[in-house]
């Protein structure tokens, strides 16, 4: 699901806002109240565990389940002696609470100073650097006469996402391979740490290129240069959302440094007992997410995708959408009756025809909860007390969509904060700007016309975007159509609340397994307690930290045997940290990919950036091959090995696959250095011979020890098939 801007007060609770929208030409600048600065601090204490957070100022007040982690940025709300009431701006930990500012004379916080003008207004200096290789379209726009660099965000002083009204850098210099925008914002008052994004705007024509997909920047508290599209690799296919190497290069595990023997420790087994499937149609095992790829590009690479072992390809929303090449524009439908933007209906049909030849299923992505954004939340909010302005916005909405005014949800209601997850999630306008559709006969008919276009082209799977904001009865009407065609369908339920998932799973519609991903990240990055608490415990922690009701009934393997699982998806990549703390690089997710792909059950949705990454792409390809080799497996066993006296994090992940007999094992090294693995924690008396990827046979004695130690490179895996 696309996003527009994170809201610190509801971090990891809400479904993401719609997506950053382009400026509205008709918008007029308004005089907005500025925001006063409040003291901000960076967390520098607390060690590896983080700072203890309590509900109240008293040291006897109840502790929160999570701790505030080092590196987080917080805003001071109240100070009582050495106790501070804070609100988190960035980083990991509870959104708010009380913490100590010192421990035994050592400061736990570091103040962040902002340069101030004599009148007290913040005047951040610095700039934005546009790397020409990483952001070619932004660089091209920067070269145009009259272009400026805008820093835009939710606050009125940041334009409320309208770049025309946002603060700007206008001075630019061209360096080798980069354009640098610099300047000073006179009289702009914004709290340091406030999230924002950058875009390049041509002021005279009000046209722009918005290349930034994430992560969000934090408003500078000192002279800083912000990197445009920081963390986004250079594009091999500009504008196609397909960065990295293609086809992925596959190399066997190679140890270049001396490996140390993995020491004795604790083996923590994680029971893997999946519940019965909930799907009406058999789910694909591995899905390649052709995220924002044009149909022609998908077709060009289809044979490679099949050869890697995928059995399905998911495309981005195909309907005519808000104009723009940005990925989030696909999630703002304009006309359900037209296939346009990534290619024509004829191109989609040819893609599906070729996929069918290769025994690949094409999965379409549909956005049926809302249509495009035509005005900011600020505009809609002001219009509620101005009938003439409200009428203008409503006329714009009808003019820019294929729907009637009565097809939308009225009265307008801003869905923010707790409303993302309570009973108002069905009719609220996301972040106050999603054009929320009403559940009615005309809307269902228009959407089923779109489904028919996809099905007639040969699409044999459907992903329902933002499904937790659709009434179950609304979804059921579409599922009835798909069942008649024997089409696989699943829904994006962005929540760790089991009851919310069950609303849709009860309709035989599998959902996205966010609870499982949250648990797996915790299990691989924390101690034995995180592994022991299972999915229910991990979900309960997140729920408590974010104000949701605790979910306690998740089985260890989470939602169902055919839940759609992921280590990273487009939401967590484009908006890192916004959803339940999920984020990090594809390299950091390597252990999760190995875990998910080694399992015998579940559908795994693979994000293209991770597959194309030079560091982790090879391992993912080898895991895909292992998954296909062991299709006969009927059960999985998962074990984490912790070395005594070492880091609290596990050193090794083991996934054992069984059928009528022991079929294979994936041995994943979670550390950065190569290790020798002397044994596998199998039950006594089990012997076996494995064929690793190198082809050289490895034998186990009846104590589970290798006759010749298994060597696993750092942050890599060995996939062993029993012979």
Buried (B, 14 or more C-beta within 10 A) or exposed (E): BBBBBBBBBBBBBBBBBBBBBBBBEEBEEEEBEBBEBEBBBBBBBBEEEBBBBBEEBEEEBEEBBBBBBBBBBBBBEEEEEEBBBBBBBBBBBBBBBBBBBEEEEEEBBEEBEBBEBEEEBBBBBBBBBBBBEBBBBBBBBBEBEEBBBBBBBBBBBBBBBBBBBBBBBEEBEEEEEBBBBBBBBEEBBBBBBBBBBBBBBBBEEBBBBBBBBBBBBBBBBEEBEBBBBBEBBBBEBBBBBBBBBBBBEBEEBEBEEEBEEBBEBEBBBBEBEBBEBBBBBEBBBBBBBBBBBBBBBBBBBBBEBBEBBBBBBBBBBBBBBBEBBBBBBBBBBBBBEBBEBBBBBEBBBBBBEBBEEBEBBBBBBBBBBBBBBBBBBBBBBBBEEEEEBBEBBBEBBBEBBBBEEEBBBEEBBBBBBBBBBEEBBBBBBBBBBBBBBBBEEEBBEBBBEBBEBBBEBBBBBBBBBBBBBBBBEBBBBBBEBBEEEEBBBBBBBBBBBBEBBBBBBEBBBBBBBBBBBBBBBBBBBBBBEBBEBBBBBBBBBBBBBBBBEBBEEBBBBBBBBBBBBBBBBBBBBBBBBBBBBBBBBBBBBBBBBBBBBBBBBBBBBBBBBBBBBEEBBBBBBBBBBBBBBBEEBEBBBBBBBBBEEEEEBBBBBBBBBBBEEBBBBBBBBBBEBBBBBBBBBBEEEBEBEBBBBEEEEBEBEEEBEBEEBBBBBBBBBBBBBBE
